[in-house]
Amino acid sequence: MSEQSVFWDDLAEDLKDPDFLREFVLESVRIKTVDSILNMLDQAREQSQLSKAALARAASIEPAAVRRLLSARGNPTLHTVSELAAALGLRLTLEPLDGRGGEILSDALVSGIVSDLPGLGDAVEQFDRAS
C-alpha cells in the first residue's frame, strides 16, 4: 500500500467527523479562493503595466502592504481586494459553482456529512479556476 493511499484513506475516515469535514472544506475553499483572487489581481496589474507601488497609490493603500499581499500571498480583507480591483478596472462578483458542485458543497457544510467525496473534491477544485 502506498503512502498516498494511506493518506487518502485516513482523510476519508477523518471526514466522517462533521466538525473536521466543515473545517477541512472551509479551509480548502478559503486558501483556493484567496490564491485565485490574488493571482487574478496580480495578472491584471501586470497586464496594466503597473508596478505594485503604482497600484498601491491608485488604491490608496500602503505600498508595502500591496507588495506583501501580492508577493507573499497574504490574507486580504474584502475591503482591500475591492479597492485593488477598482484600481485595475475590475469588479468583484459571486457566481454559482458548475454542475452539482454548489449543492454538494453546501450539503456537506450544512449537514456535516459527505455522501459524494469525489464530487466534493471537484467542487472545492472549482475555487482554483479563474472566470
N, C-alpha and C positions, 0 to 999 in steps of 0.2 A: 504494500500500500504506500502510495507516495505521500510526502508531507503536505502537498497541495490538497490531496483528497481528505486527509485528516483535518486540515483547516476548515474546509467547506462542510465536512460532516459535523465538526464541533460548532461551527457557526449556525448550521441548520438547527442543531439542538438548542443553542442559546436563544435563537429567535422564537422558540416556543414560549419564552417568558415575555409577557406583554410589555412590561416596562423596558426590558432590554430591546425588544423589537422597535418600540417607539423611539428610544434614544438613538439606536443604530441608524434607523431610517432618517430621522430628522437631521442627525449629524452628517450623514452621507449627502443628503439633499443640500444642506447648508454649504458644505465645502464645495460641491459641484456648482451650485448657483453662484457663489461668490467668485470662484475661479473663472467661470464663464463670463460673468459681468465684467470683471476686471480685465480679462483678455480682450473682450469686445471694446472696452473703453480705450485700452492701450493701442489696439489696432486702429481705431478711429482717430486717435491722437497722431499716430504715425502717418496715416493717410492724409490728415490735415496738415502734415509737416509742422506740427507744433512741438516744441520742447516740453518737457514736464513742467519746467518753470513757467513757460508761457501759458500752458493750460491752467496752472495754479493761479496765475494772475487773472486770467479770464473768468475763473470761477470764484475769485476772492477767497482762496484757500492758501494756507502757508505752503510754499514750495517744498519744504522738507516733508510735509505730510503727503503730498502727491507723490514725491519720489519714493517714500516708504511704501505707500499704498500700491503703486504700480510696479515696484521692484521686488519688494518682499512679500507681496500678496497679503496685505493686512485684512482686517475685517471692518469694512467701511459701514457707516450708517447710511440709511436710505437718503437722508438729507444730503450727505456728501456725494453719493452716487448721482442723485438727481441734479446737483449743481454741476458736476463734471459732465454729465450727459448734455445738459443745456448748453454748456460752453462749447460742446462739439456738435451742436445742432441735432441732438438726439433726444428722444423721449423714452420714458420707461413704460412698459406695458406688461400686463399679465395675460397669459394665454393658456388654454387648456392643454393637457398632455395629449399626445396622439393615441388613437385607439382606445383601449380599455385602461391605459396607464393611470389616468386620474382616478378612476373608480377603484382599481386595485390598490393604489397608494392610499387613498382616503379610507377605504375599508380597513386596511391593515392598521392605520393610525387610530381610527375611531374604535375598532373592536379589539385591537391588540393581538389579533390573530392573522397569520398569513396563510392563505389557502393556496396561493399560486406563487411560490418562491421565484421561479424564473420570470414570471410576469412582473413581480415586484422589482426584481433586478433590472428588467427592461425599463420600467417606469422611472426608477432612480437614474438610470443612464441617460434618459431624455434631458436631464438637467445639464448635461455636458454639451448639448447641441446648441449652436448659435442659430438664431432665427434668420 
